[in-house]
Amino acid sequence: MLSLGSGGGKPVKPSFVSYVTPEEIKSTERETSRKEKHPDLLPGEVVFCSTNPVLKYTQDDVSQRGIFGTLVCTNFRIAFVSDEAPSEEQAQLFKNKLYGENDIPLTCVDHIYGGYDEKKKLITGGLVRNKYPSKIIIHCKDLRVFQFSLTYAKEEEAKKIFQGIIHHSLEPKSLKCIFAFSYCEKATATPEIHRTPRTVMFDTVEDWTQEMKRTKGNCKVVSANENFSLSQKLPQFFIMPTAVLDEDMTKFEGKGLPIWCWSHHSGCALFKTASLPLMQEDGYSQAYKIYMERMLNAVAQTHLYSVKTEELSDTLPTIQDIQQSYSRFKQFFLIDNTTEFWLSDMKWFSSLENSGWLDIIRQCLQKAVEVVECLEKENTNVLIMEEAGSDLCCVISSLVQLMLDPYCRTLAGFQSLVQKEWVAGGHSFLDRCNHVHQKDKEFQSPVFLLFLECVWQLLQQHGPAFQFSETYLTVLSDSVHVPVFGTFLFNSPYHRATVMKNDSPQTQRGPLNCPEVWDWSLQFERKAQDLFTNPLYAEKPKQDKGARRTYRPKHQRQLSLPSSAFKTPPKKGFFKEETDSLKKMLRVKRISRWLHSPDSAQASTREFYEAWQRKPLDYHSLILPCLDGPAMRVWMQRYLRWIHEVQIFGGGAITVMSKLADLVGEVQELRRELERQACRADSNHQRAAASHRSSVRLSSSFPFATSRVWSFKPAIPTSLLQSLMITGGLADQDDEDGETLGVV
Amino acid sequence: MASASIPAYSSNALENSSTKNASRESLKMEPLSDMPLLPGEERVIDKDIIYICPFSGAVKGKVVITNYRLYFRSVEAEPVVTFDVPLGTISRVEKMGGASSRGENSYGLDITCKDMRNLRFALKQEGHSRRDIFDILFRHAFPLSHGLQLFAFLSQEKFEENGWNVYNPMQEFRRQGLPNDSWRITFLNENYELCDTYPALLAVPFKASDEDLRKVATFRSRGRIPVLSWIHPEKQAVITRCSQPLVGMSGKRNRDDERYLDLIREANGGTSKLTIFDARPNVNAVANKATGGGYEGEDYQNAELVFLDIHNIHVMRESLKKLKDIVYPHVEEAHWLSSLESTHWLEHVKLVLAGAIQVADKVSSGQSVLVHCSDGWDRTAQLTSLSMLMLDSFYRTLHGFQVLLQKEWLGFGHKFGSRIGHGDKNHADADRSPIFLQFIDCVWQMTKQFPTAFEFNDRLLLTVLDHLYSCRFGTFLYNCESARDANEVKTKTVSLWSLVNSDRSSYINPFYTMESSRVLYPVASMRHLELWVGYYIRWNPRIRHQSPVEQRYRELLALKDQYLKKLEELQLSGSAPRLSNSTAPSPASPTQRVTHMHTPF
């Protein structure tokens, strides 16, 4: 128990951030004796250490003070529990049930800085012996920034909590130490809520068969990898071109094997593969080349003997590029203080450009459009490849499906897509997210986030085409760093299977089973989940002649594109020329269509986009992104939500969306009422009054960052003076007319 | 029947959608006989011409020039390309190439417009084929330079509403609760003798006599004395505006001016200081002393001076020029963001907004302010009108916004005539500057940040900007009220607000939610400011302009009405249960009727 009398607070030198100086805090208000409070622990959660009093600096508070409370480190999170009783008002609509607004899941910690007097130092772990900082600054992967002052706690305690936090959130640990494993051992299995339509997990033959049927593909489902004997990277079940021979499947550990992603209604399909990097010419590589030709031939046979291949690493950034770019980009949003914010505001656009992040997003979308063009316009099979076959392949194949297949733009369809391409597709979530804090960070890269960013661009350009909302994407991007779900914890289905199996001998409960992120009720109440749906989305009207017919108009639409099939097919520097022998094998005519190409890929996709744009827009058909500079935007909700300076109080796009959502609700209610009335002959039933959601004032960062205090104070940009450096004579010739003044 | 589909970029005047269903048949009989003509509009010339479209290449067609517009329609291209440019929009007409120029389509005309586009036409290189069209275009595009009348004076248009009645200064003062104990309305400037660029009615401190006003006028540039623009309904804090004091190099004082400013401060009971916002950068204010101007020095005892660092009209003009370079005809690709930054356009928008926020913040905290720049008709108008939009929800209505423009911009003599150069051939005039456009951009940024707070929509802003140049209406003609009176604008021309108010529903924002006592503070951070693509890049067919949100909302509203009606019917008929019998098709889901959201502007 600590006491903090009037002289209890140690005077500290003003540090680089001073929202509050200890003198300002009326310590008399505070109780003299305090009790350490702990958060409500989750099943399997254990407290490692805790300290009180710790001061949490509040950024979003006009009164310029901090809050005293207890800083706790558990095996799940770093939690700050305020000494003050939570007020009723603080009850948030959008409360996460697993962690609160002052909690940081350990896997969500991005960087920790120590504030030593005037300096801010990055803490890298290991080197913290005796000296502990007066202040801890934590940057989170969901872009929150926390600042805690340790100067009020006893030295011993402060040191302990500091070292605890550093140890548990920065030091390398084994996968088993991740909270999910303690959680799922202790947590009572929640009854699986069967939502219709459900998310397809793609862990059974039936799921794949069904998907094949849905897209009317003509490839074969393979179960040969059921025990991961074929490949440890491939899922247990997958789909390949029918023409691939069984004996070819076992060669090269699954490398080069064309894995089916999706079939276009014309019959052509998209495949992906992990390619073997060939360094030198030797027997092995020679054998691989011949093998690859057979594979390409098999792909080509799927539809009209045509195939285009694309080595993604030739034109897209590497995972290291992606990581570096994102590191630069996210810095703009991890704001420690107001001065820093307004200073960085001046060079915002060029900084944004220099980070290269938007450009990487654009490149991915561009590549996806190129593939879409092949499938949609030229009806050519496409095989995309990269070394692992599970990074950019996942990005591109998922984006292609999102653009072409309206089912993928529904909530269930999108989640199934992520399961198919990313989870079953063996994206190395563990390595890419670095959940276990490996010192070697070369594998870390926000590839999945990059995909969500691309989806967000599509969503903001074609809102009515998506059933899910921006908020859904933001929450999904946060959930990657919540160490409770099995979805983002492993490197492949094989990895998951082995980890889960080996773990269980001492318990009698059989293999462990982590919850999936798709069980949203674990994180949010039903009401909060309503925010996941996009009020702009309009379901496809059901046509009288059954669902089959819905594909017809698409065909016509496709045919009415400029008939450039023979004029401008191929593009330079994009789809690779195939080897001579392959050319011999395939019909020469087909190949000549895409071998010599005058225009660049960009020009061709531009034409494709413009042709598409001239058609009436159908949100239940193909959608393409506009890739021009002004169309590429920053995902404001995700990146700006915690920054107090840019919150628009009572404004933001959300004000329109919530009005729209209210109206959708009203209309739905009316329709139900109408149906009730229509069914029942007795019309005594009174119509329920259309319920208006009380018009609460929202802020632009809704539903995140609740602002307790309604700010009446506008944010006035500081440092305006350094701003414009207008050179030349214009600024000097101030007199607006150049006339001399008449009256003196 | 070939139905012409018109690309989004081809039609200019938003209300002229009648051309959409023009049939090709009629085209053969008389050239463009079906083109829209306004009452009072007369065809002057028509000609076969080639339009060099920056997006789709050369297009053969016919051009018609009237005393109001230039109208083009393609003859062979599919889809049909048409566009319709009011001659007032043209800032410059140039000959391109000569009789001996080689190369296809190298001989013709190059037209620069004030609304962010250029038009190029090519003609056959024989017999001076362009001479007549060039001469006619030049005369009619710049009528004032050729002794002709602006089209607004020739127009015979009639509307249900008379837009000249929108603004009545006395009524607006009364709405604000004026006159009151501290403020009086003076008719001193009734004949524009005190200040020829000010309105006839002025609100001044009750304690200031007419004689005081005359004395103050000698010390303020062009006699633009501090007068009231807006008063806070509860706190009685005021926004006053004026021009710079004539301090000069020697640092002259004027006790009358000092006392007058103190009267303004005192008029609002409790405040100890009057805040003077000088819109200019500090250095510019200092530099102005050399030409006899300057800023309030330390002699003003109970005043604090704040510089808002907004640059002058020349800087803004160059900034917009740079912006045009990167968006027209093609949007800069390689370094879009840094190019955008280097135009500084949004940075200027930020500074203007940030200035207005500071003004609004001061006033809502109960302190009176005085805003000026050099002459008090450019930056000052921006700041006072923007802060009034933030403070007073009346100005955020369709009617209130018209009042705001009439009052703060037209009444207080923003020099529209000079800034836009109506009917004047001198395209390089240093007096031209997009100050009003910049203001509309700021308003747009605010509507973007508060999509439910404004009763009007983007379309109103676009319409205002289109007719800022078009010269079809008298509203924006001339430099000040006295000049408009002298030219009998109110009796001889039609007001833009006649057009708008006769078709109110087109300009209404469906999401508008009235919240009367709410102060809006936009966030003046580059993170939230965006380029107004719907204006600056609207001629580019690649950029989609329409927002599906508004349409979806309207569709839902319609569906709601439909359901309500059906329910009513059901309840009336008592036991008629069959839904399928009712008039409208029964939708299986509330949203399913909505399939096509494609509404070209």
Chai-1 contact restraints between the chains, C-beta under 6 A:
chainA,res_idxA,chainB,res_idxB,connection_type,confidence,min_distance_angstrom,max_distance_angstrom,comment,restraint_id
A,D345,B,S525,contact,1.0,0.0,6.0,A-B,restraint_1
A,D345,B,M526,contact,1.0,0.0,6.0,A-B,restraint_2
A,W348,B,M526,contact,1.0,0.0,6.0,A-B,restraint_3
A,F349,B,L337,contact,1.0,0.0,6.0,A-B,restraint_4
A,F349,B,L340,contact,1.0,0.0,6.0,A-B,restraint_5
A,F349,B,E341,contact,1.0,0.0,6.0,A-B,restraint_6
A,S350,B,S338,contact,1.0,0.0,6.0,A-B,restraint_7
A,S350,B,E341,contact,1.0,0.0,6.0,A-B,restraint_8
A,L352,B,L337,contact,1.0,0.0,6.0,A-B,restraint_9
A,E353,B,L337,contact,1.0,0.0,6.0,A-B,restraint_10
A,E353,B,S338,contact,1.0,0.0,6.0,A-B,restraint_11
A,P464,B,P548,contact,1.0,0.0,6.0,A-B,restraint_12
A,P464,B,M597,contact,1.0,0.0,6.0,A-B,restraint_13
A,L536,B,R552,contact,1.0,0.0,6.0,A-B,restraint_14
A,A538,B,T591,contact,1.0,0.0,6.0,A-B,restraint_15
A,A538,B,V594,contact,1.0,0.0,6.0,A-B,restraint_16
A,E539,B,S589,contact,1.0,0.0,6.0,A-B,restraint_17
A,E539,B,T591,contact,1.0,0.0,6.0,A-B,restraint_18
A,E539,B,Q592,contact,1.0,0.0,6.0,A-B,restraint_19
A,P541,B,Q592,contact,1.0,0.0,6.0,A-B,restraint_20
A,P541,B,T595,contact,1.0,0.0,6.0,A-B,restraint_21
A,K542,B,A588,contact,1.0,0.0,6.0,A-B,restraint_22
A,P616,B,H598,contact,1.0,0.0,6.0,A-B,restraint_23
A,L617,B,H598,contact,1.0,0.0,6.0,A-B,restraint_24
A,D628,B,V331,contact,1.0,0.0,6.0,A-B,restraint_25
A,G629,B,V331,contact,1.0,0.0,6.0,A-B,restraint_26
A,G629,B,W336,contact,1.0,0.0,6.0,A-B,restraint_27
A,P630,B,L531,contact,1.0,0.0,6.0,A-B,restraint_28
A,P630,B,V533,contact,1.0,0.0,6.0,A-B,restraint_29
A,V646,B,V523,contact,1.0,0.0,6.0,A-B,restraint_30
A,V646,B,S525,contact,1.0,0.0,6.0,A-B,restraint_31
A,V646,B,R527,contact,1.0,0.0,6.0,A-B,restraint_32
A,V646,B,H528,contact,1.0,0.0,6.0,A-B,restraint_33
A,I648,B,Q449,contact,1.0,0.0,6.0,A-B,restraint_34
A,I648,B,V523,contact,1.0,0.0,6.0,A-B,restraint_35
A,G651,B,Q449,contact,1.0,0.0,6.0,A-B,restraint_36
A,G651,B,F450,contact,1.0,0.0,6.0,A-B,restraint_37
A,T655,B,P451,contact,1.0,0.0,6.0,A-B,restraint_38
A,T655,B,T452,contact,1.0,0.0,6.0,A-B,restraint_39
A,V656,B,P451,contact,1.0,0.0,6.0,A-B,restraint_40
A,V656,B,F511,contact,1.0,0.0,6.0,A-B,restraint_41
A,V656,B,V549,contact,1.0,0.0,6.0,A-B,restraint_42
A,K659,B,F511,contact,1.0,0.0,6.0,A-B,restraint_43
A,L660,B,Y553,contact,1.0,0.0,6.0,A-B,restraint_44
A,L663,B,L556,contact,1.0,0.0,6.0,A-B,restraint_45
A,V667,B,L556,contact,1.0,0.0,6.0,A-B,restraint_46
A,V667,B,L559,contact,1.0,0.0,6.0,A-B,restraint_47
A,V667,B,K560,contact,1.0,0.0,6.0,A-B,restraint_48
A,V667,B,P590,contact,1.0,0.0,6.0,A-B,restraint_49
A,Q668,B,P590,contact,1.0,0.0,6.0,A-B,restraint_50
A,L670,B,Y563,contact,1.0,0.0,6.0,A-B,restraint_51
A,R671,B,P590,contact,1.0,0.0,6.0,A-B,restraint_52
A,L674,B,Y563,contact,1.0,0.0,6.0,A-B,restraint_53
A,L674,B,K566,contact,1.0,0.0,6.0,A-B,restraint_54
A,L674,B,L567,contact,1.0,0.0,6.0,A-B,restraint_55
A,Q677,B,L570,contact,1.0,0.0,6.0,A-B,restraint_56
A,A678,B,P577,contact,1.0,0.0,6.0,A-B,restraint_57
A,A678,B,L579,contact,1.0,0.0,6.0,A-B,restraint_58
A,A681,B,S575,contact,1.0,0.0,6.0,A-B,restraint_59
A,A681,B,P577,contact,1.0,0.0,6.0,A-B,restraint_60
A,S683,B,Q571,contact,1.0,0.0,6.0,A-B,restraint_61
A,S683,B,G574,contact,1.0,0.0,6.0,A-B,restraint_62
A,R687,B,L567,contact,1.0,0.0,6.0,A-B,restraint_63
A,P714,B,I357,contact,1.0,0.0,6.0,A-B,restraint_64
A,P714,B,D361,contact,1.0,0.0,6.0,A-B,restraint_65
A,P714,B,Y521,contact,1.0,0.0,6.0,A-B,restraint_66
A,A715,B,V523,contact,1.0,0.0,6.0,A-B,restraint_67
A,I716,B,I357,contact,1.0,0.0,6.0,A-B,restraint_68
A,I716,B,Q358,contact,1.0,0.0,6.0,A-B,restraint_69
A,P717,B,A354,contact,1.0,0.0,6.0,A-B,restraint_70
A,P717,B,A524,contact,1.0,0.0,6.0,A-B,restraint_71
A,L720,B,D309,contact,1.0,0.0,6.0,A-B,restraint_72
A,I726,B,V315,contact,1.0,0.0,6.0,A-B,restraint_73
A,L730,B,H314,contact,1.0,0.0,6.0,A-B,restraint_74
A,L730,B,V315,contact,1.0,0.0,6.0,A-B,restraint_75
A,A731,B,V315,contact,1.0,0.0,6.0,A-B,restraint_76
A,D734,B,N284,contact,1.0,0.0,6.0,A-B,restraint_77
A,D734,B,A287,contact,1.0,0.0,6.0,A-B,restraint_78
A,D734,B,N288,contact,1.0,0.0,6.0,A-B,restraint_79
A,D734,B,N312,contact,1.0,0.0,6.0,A-B,restraint_80
A,D735,B,T291,contact,1.0,0.0,6.0,A-B,restraint_81
A,E736,B,N312,contact,1.0,0.0,6.0,A-B,restraint_82
A,E736,B,I313,contact,1.0,0.0,6.0,A-B,restraint_83
A,E736,B,S374,contact,1.0,0.0,6.0,A-B,restraint_84
A,E736,B,D375,contact,1.0,0.0,6.0,A-B,restraint_85
A,L741,B,S221,contact,1.0,0.0,6.0,A-B,restraint_86
A,L741,B,G292,contact,1.0,0.0,6.0,A-B,restraint_87
A,V744,B,L246,contact,1.0,0.0,6.0,A-B,restraint_88
A,V744,B,G292,contact,1.0,0.0,6.0,A-B,restraint_89
